[in-house]
Amino acid sequence: MGMRLATASGGGERYRVGQNADINVTPFVDVMLVLLIIFMVAIPATQVSVKLDLPQAAAGDPPKAPTYISLTDEGRLYIGDLPTTLPALTGDLGTMIGRQDRVYIRADRSVRYDDFMAVMNTLRDGGFERVGLMSEEI
């Protein structure tokens, strides 16, 4: 912010300092020009100057849709939309998706804990180690 000195006339107001509300943009422009020069010098230094003929990567298989195991409050068990039973769970799941995929378990809020743990133990005993638990977002 700039200053304005009082005029010589006026007696007691000779050294009174008033405020000037004009915006001085010169320091702002100076800082912006210095930053522009710094970036113009620094950006070419960050690029790699070694030229290589890189090989093309083969496109992999697209990711599979997640597999959900649903446990209802009545005790019914589903793989996706297909009903199954606890003894047949790992066999049905193995034929549908294989052993390498991640499996997500969805359970109703009122499912008993021992029913839920029975599904988890059956999956672990069947070789499905990558099991995720689903919840509703708040």
Secondary structure, DSSP 4 states (H G I P E B T S, - for coil): --EEEPPS-SGGGTTPEEE------HHHHHHHHHHHHHHHHHHHHTS------PPPPPP-PPPPPPEEEEE-TTS-EEETTEEE-TTTHHHHHHHHH-SSS-EEEEE-TT--HHHHHHHHHHHHHTT---EEE-----
